[in-house]
Amino acid sequence: MFAKERQRIKRALAQNALSIEHVGSTSVPGLAAKPIIDILLVVDDSADEASYVPALASTGYVLRIREPNWHEHRLLKGTNINLHVFSKGDDEIERMLVFRDRLRRNREDMELYLRTKCELARRNWNYTQNYADAKSEVVESIINRARLRKHR
């Protein structure tokens, strides 16, 4: 499904799509996940919505979240897709990829994250963001281990 969406995004944006990566739980083999594909899209300037939103809208994506105070993040929704848009060079890009790659390569951290997700999923959350925030301590510890290993 990711490969198909990646092609759709590339066709819609051409050279404006600097990078398109599969991120989130569905990008990690063996990790439980909701049936929603998270995609990281890197553009020159995510605040310049005119350079990418209309083209994506023509393929069915809808701009749902605009976060100018958090990495100029934009979230567009497609059918079972969360498309996260960041500007080239933003620190959040590296952070997301380091986390994904660590989970793909380190079974212990993948299982730790899986246990954390499952435990938190059993609770009732008023907002999805509260669930995401509750995972943040474990996520940060995994990212820190990945960065330490990278710099050895």
N, C-alpha and C positions, 0 to 999 in steps of 0.2 A: 504494500500500500504506500509506504514511504517513497519508493522508487517512482511510482506512478505520479505522486504529488510533486515530487522534485522536478520531474519533467514538465508538468503543468506550470509550475512556478517559473521555471527557466524559460519556457515558451512565452509566458506572459510578460516577463521582465527583461529578458535578454541580458545585456551587459549590466543592467542595474542590480541584478542578483549577484553579489560578490561571492557569497558562500551560502550553501543550503545544506544543513546538517540535521540528521535524525537525532533527537535528544529525548530526554524523559525516559520513563520506565520501559516503554515499548522498544527502546533502542538497545536494551540490555537483555541478551538471551537468558531465559530462566527466571527473570524477575516478574513477579505478578504485576499486572497493570490493568487499568481501565481500558476499554477499547477506543482510546483516543490517542492519536499520533501527535506528538509534540515535535515541531519543526523550528529550527533556528534559522532565520534569514538575516543575512548581513547585507546592508545597503550603505551607500556613502553617508547618508544623513537620514536617520529615521524620523527626525522632526520634519523633513521635507516630504510630507505625505503625498503631495501631488506627483512625486516622481515614481511612486509605486502603488499606492492605494487604488487609484482608478483602474489600473491594469489588473490588479488582483480581484477587484470587485467585479470586473467583467467575466471572471471565471467562477464567481460565486462566493468569494470570500467577503466577509463583513467585518469592518473595523468595530471592535467591541470595547477595547480598553486603550486609553491614551494616558501614559504616565510620564509627563515631562520632567517630573522631579525624581524619577528613578530610572536613570540611564536612558532617558528619552525612549523608553520601551513602548512598543505598540503591540497589541494582540489582535490578530484577525482570526475569525472563526470560519471554518469550512465544515463540511460534513465529517464529523469525527476527527477534526483537525484543529489544533491550537497552533497558530503560526506566530511565533515570537520574533519581533523585528528589532534589531539593534544597529547602531551606527558602527562603521568600520573602526577598529581599534578600541572599542569599549571593553572595559575589564570584565564585564559580565559574560562576554563571549568565551573568553579563556576559561573562566570559572565553570561554566556549563559543560564545556568539552572535557576539562580535567576531571570533573565529577563523573561524567558518562564513561570516560576511558578507564578510570579507576574501577568502576563497578564491572566493566567488561573484563578486566584483567585480574581482579583480586576477588576470589571467591568469598573470603572472610568478610570483606567490606560489603559485598553484594548481599550476603546473608544477613549481616547486621542491619543494612538498610531495609531489606525485606521484612525482617522481624519488626522493625520500628514502624514501617508502613502498615503492617497487618494489625499491630497493637493499636495504633491510632485510628485505623479504619473502623474498628469496633465501637468507637465513640461517636456521639452525635455532635455535629458541627453546624453552627448557624451559618458560617461562611467558609467557603473552600479555603480562603486565605488563612484562616485560623489553623486548619489542618496542615497547610504548607509551613506555617510558622512553627508549629509544634515539632516538625521534622528538622528544623534548622540546626539545632545543636549537633545532631548526628551527621547531617550533611556537611557542616563545617569541619567536623573532625575528620571525615573521609577526605575532603579536599585538602586539608592540611597534611595528612599522611601522603597523599599523592604528590603534593608539591615538595615535601621533604625528600621523597624518593627521587623525584626528578632532579633535584639539586645536589644529589650525592655524587 
